[in-house]
Amino acid sequence: MKQFDYIVIGSGIAGLTFALKVAKYGRVAIVTKKHLTEANTQYAQGGIAAVTKPTDSIDLHVADTLRAGAGLCREDVVQTVVEEGPDRVQELIDLGMDFTREETISADGERFYSLGKEGGHSKRRVLHTKDATGREVMRALLAALERTPNVSVFEDHFAIDLITTAKLGGKMENRCVGAYILNRHTAKVETFCAPHVVLATGGSGKVYLYTTNPDIATGDGVAMAYRAGVAVVNMEFTQFHPTCLYHPQAKSFLVSEALRGEGAVLKDLNGNEFMDAAHPMGNLAPRDIVARTIDSEMKRTGTGHMHLDITHKSAPFIIDRFPNIYRTCLGFGIDITKEPIPVVPAAHYQCGGVKADVDGCTELPGLYAVGEVASTGMHGANRLASNSLLEGLVCAHRAAQSVLATPQPEVGVRMPVWQSGKAENPDELVVVSHNWDEVRRCMWDYVSIVRTRKRLLRGQSRIENLREEIRQYYWDFKVTADLLELRNIAQVAELIIGCALQRPESRGLHYNLDCPGHDETWAQRDTIMQRELAFSITVGNA
Ligand SMILES: Cc1cc2nc3c(=O)[nH]c(=O)nc-3n(C[C@H](O)[C@H](O)[C@H](O)COP(=O)(O)OP(=O)(O)OC[C@H]3O[C@@H](n4cnc5c(N)ncnc54)[C@H](O)[C@@H]3O)c2cc1C
């Protein structure tokens, strides 16, 4: 058994920020299922939204966030995150984060940070490092981690399930005391225990066939929390990014909204623009509107993609401002300075998640959730672009403060070792890969950008069948990362559909043709999925 003061599951912006802040006060384990850098954070392009110029204001950033959130944000949370954002961004800069600055030097000799503009923002306020902001965030945080003692990093370690005192059959108040972790090198399941366990496992884009997310985004934290009886809320709100590169060899490459911020326009394959007719903000309308309009144009014209055109800007400008996108597209034979970029919408961001407050506290003592895995009320029914890195930074900082202010008692319970029982080595891997594909295709076909009740019910019954098959497989065979992820995407699919069926209206990212308008009685109301706990004390998949 490995014992720590803090177990942090996930090594993106939220997990690393938390770990750096508590390391002075106790032993920290960072558990991450692949390499440290394999996180959604690494792939963020556009940047971090924060008020850094006198021409902008906290009130405007709050108002933009609330407008995008379509009546479902928690205003106090938004206010806190937006207000504290600039200080947290300054801390990143102090750690060595290198944001891009403007070319011109002001009268008093200063070069201000270059601020991008993205959909739904009324001002330029997105700090960025060219078009690869996430890579620079990770570089800065990992460099700081190297200088920090007291942190043990466990790469290629996969968190399977949380350990709670209820699950262990204790008589004390239920709380989280650790996690079972699969060491992918030894294929053994290890017991990690600590009085504070932090879920920083990111989102769940891989639940859908098309996604901008890297392979790690399988909703593991949401699935683990749900299995432990913690409330999961508002999972119907998956944000579909309007513009993912459409190319047979390109896997999940995002074409940042910042291109539209710099003047790129969406066109159908005959070169006709269509966003101005759809929304007063045209190409910079909020993401849900843009994704839905593209989806409907694709259906209307019977095509598999649309075009994003920035060729009217000069080649040197495009190459300097978007070097990553330019190079990547060129690698696929598309010169974005000369031709439009083929794009499709794809699952991008999970607005719902594990119910947590702005300090990362969940309903289960000892368990915290920060970053994309958490639903704090910051994003409501639709996340405003570049607000997620901001939320990750602010909430991880606040979670660290809160944990340090309210220490949990020592674990003090004996933890049984994981039993693999008679589970055999998986001999039918093809079943796992087939079910992976089925879950993701089913969600894309029945539960994506435009929904109907009939399609949701159809999706629900398909996912239930698949879950039964996966359950059987889980009990019969030794666990592998592929199987665990499959079990989690199927669980998250069920939660998304369950929440979508609860909401009898369309709001933000949840658009249901059967009830296309808002139902005002559902403003400020969350959809909730919570499992009733009826544990027989089984540890492992034996
Ligand atoms: C292509 C792309 C572009 C984006 N651009 C922007 C942007 O410009 N601005 C913005 O604000 N947001 C952007 N986002 C969203 C933003 O990147 C994420 O919301 C944010 O990085 C999430 O950070 P996180 O720390 O919560 O999770 P992540 O960065 O995703 O980290 C999750 C970590 O958890 C680990 N993990 C997951 N499950 C397990 C498990 N079972 N066991 C062990 N470890 C596990 C993963 O390996 C990973 O280390 C973008 C997202 C994508 C995909």
The ligand as an SDF file (V2000), in Angstrom:
LIG
                    3D

 53 58  0  0  0  0  0  0  0  0999 V2000
   -7.6240   20.8010  -28.8510 C   0  0  0  0  0  0  0  0  0  0  0  0
   -8.0800   21.5520  -27.6360 C   0  0  0  0  0  0  0  0  0  0  0  0
   -7.9500   22.9310  -27.5900 C   0  0  0  0  0  0  0  0  0  0  0  0
   -8.3750   23.6360  -26.4580 C   0  0  0  0  0  0  0  0  0  0  0  0
   -8.1680   24.9920  -26.4040 N   0  0  0  0  0  0  0  0  0  0  0  0
   -8.4690   25.6450  -25.2620 C   0  0  0  0  0  0  0  0  0  0  0  0
   -8.1530   27.0280  -25.1200 C   0  0  0  0  0  0  0  0  0  0  0  0
   -7.5750   27.6400  -26.0010 O   0  0  0  0  0  0  0  0  0  0  0  0
   -8.4800   27.6400  -23.9500 N   0  0  0  0  0  0  0  0  0  0  0  0
   -9.1070   26.9870  -22.9260 C   0  0  0  0  0  0  0  0  0  0  0  0
   -9.3820   27.6070  -21.8810 O   0  0  0  0  0  0  0  0  0  0  0  0
   -9.4010   25.6930  -23.0430 N   0  0  0  0  0  0  0  0  0  0  0  0
   -9.0940   25.0040  -24.1630 C   0  0  0  0  0  0  0  0  0  0  0  0
   -9.3820   23.6770  -24.2680 N   0  0  0  0  0  0  0  0  0  0  0  0
   -9.9470   23.0010  -23.1030 C   0  0  0  0  0  0  0  0  0  0  0  0
   -8.8550   22.8350  -22.0560 C   0  0  0  0  0  0  0  0  0  0  0  0
   -7.6680   22.4450  -22.7040 O   0  0  0  0  0  0  0  0  0  0  0  0
   -9.2330   21.7960  -21.0200 C   0  0  0  0  0  0  0  0  0  0  0  0
  -10.5200   22.0250  -20.5330 O   0  0  0  0  0  0  0  0  0  0  0  0
   -8.2580   21.8460  -19.8550 C   0  0  0  0  0  0  0  0  0  0  0  0
   -6.9520   21.7430  -20.3390 O   0  0  0  0  0  0  0  0  0  0  0  0
   -8.5640   20.7360  -18.8820 C   0  0  0  0  0  0  0  0  0  0  0  0
   -7.5480   20.6930  -17.9370 O   0  0  0  0  0  0  0  0  0  0  0  0
   -7.6050   19.5980  -16.8000 P   0  0  0  0  0  0  0  0  0  0  0  0
   -6.3790   19.7890  -15.9770 O   0  0  0  0  0  0  0  0  0  0  0  0
   -8.9110   19.6270  -16.1350 O   0  0  0  0  0  0  0  0  0  0  0  0
   -7.5540   18.2060  -17.5940 O   0  0  0  0  0  0  0  0  0  0  0  0
   -6.4910   17.6420  -18.6440 P   0  0  0  0  0  0  0  0  0  0  0  0
   -5.5470   18.6720  -19.0790 O   0  0  0  0  0  0  0  0  0  0  0  0
   -7.2430   16.9340  -19.7050 O   0  0  0  0  0  0  0  0  0  0  0  0
   -5.7010   16.5660  -17.7890 O   0  0  0  0  0  0  0  0  0  0  0  0
   -6.3200   15.3580  -17.4050 C   0  0  0  0  0  0  0  0  0  0  0  0
   -5.2630   14.4530  -16.8280 C   0  0  0  0  0  0  0  0  0  0  0  0
   -5.8670   13.3490  -16.1750 O   0  0  0  0  0  0  0  0  0  0  0  0
   -5.2090   12.1430  -16.5480 C   0  0  0  0  0  0  0  0  0  0  0  0
   -6.1550   11.0460  -16.3520 N   0  0  0  0  0  0  0  0  0  0  0  0
   -7.4100   10.9280  -16.8680 C   0  0  0  0  0  0  0  0  0  0  0  0
   -7.9770    9.7870  -16.4300 N   0  0  0  0  0  0  0  0  0  0  0  0
   -7.0640    9.1690  -15.6300 C   0  0  0  0  0  0  0  0  0  0  0  0
   -7.0560    7.9560  -14.9030 C   0  0  0  0  0  0  0  0  0  0  0  0
   -8.0860    7.1030  -14.9020 N   0  0  0  0  0  0  0  0  0  0  0  0
   -5.9500    7.6310  -14.1900 N   0  0  0  0  0  0  0  0  0  0  0  0
   -4.8700    8.4500  -14.1840 C   0  0  0  0  0  0  0  0  0  0  0  0
   -4.8250    9.6260  -14.8780 N   0  0  0  0  0  0  0  0  0  0  0  0
   -5.9120    9.9760  -15.5750 C   0  0  0  0  0  0  0  0  0  0  0  0
   -4.8140   12.3980  -17.9830 C   0  0  0  0  0  0  0  0  0  0  0  0
   -3.8400   11.4940  -18.3990 O   0  0  0  0  0  0  0  0  0  0  0  0
   -4.3440   13.8430  -17.8780 C   0  0  0  0  0  0  0  0  0  0  0  0
   -3.0390   13.8740  -17.3460 O   0  0  0  0  0  0  0  0  0  0  0  0
   -8.9700   22.9510  -25.3840 C   0  0  0  0  0  0  0  0  0  0  0  0
   -9.1120   21.5710  -25.4340 C   0  0  0  0  0  0  0  0  0  0  0  0
   -8.6620   20.8710  -26.5530 C   0  0  0  0  0  0  0  0  0  0  0  0
   -8.8040   19.3810  -26.5830 C   0  0  0  0  0  0  0  0  0  0  0  0
  1  2  1  0
  2  3  1  0
  2 52  2  0
  3  4  2  0
  4  5  1  0
  4 50  1  0
  5  6  2  0
  6  7  1  0
  6 13  1  0
  7  8  2  0
  7  9  1  0
  9 10  1  0
 10 11  2  0
 10 12  1  0
 12 13  2  0
 13 14  1  0
 14 15  1  0
 14 50  1  0
 15 16  1  0
 16 17  1  0
 16 18  1  0
 18 19  1  0
 18 20  1  0
 20 21  1  0
 20 22  1  0
 22 23  1  0
 23 24  1  0
 24 25  2  0
 24 26  1  0
 24 27  1  0
 27 28  1  0
 28 29  2  0
 28 30  1  0
 28 31  1  0
 31 32  1  0
 32 33  1  0
 33 34  1  0
 33 48  1  0
 34 35  1  0
 35 36  1  0
 35 46  1  0
 36 37  1  0
 36 45  1  0
 37 38  2  0
 38 39  1  0
 39 40  1  0
 39 45  2  0
 40 41  1  0
 40 42  2  0
 42 43  1  0
 43 44  2  0
 44 45  1  0
 46 47  1  0
 46 48  1  0
 48 49  1  0
 50 51  2  0
 51 52  1  0
 52 53  1  0
M  END
$$$$
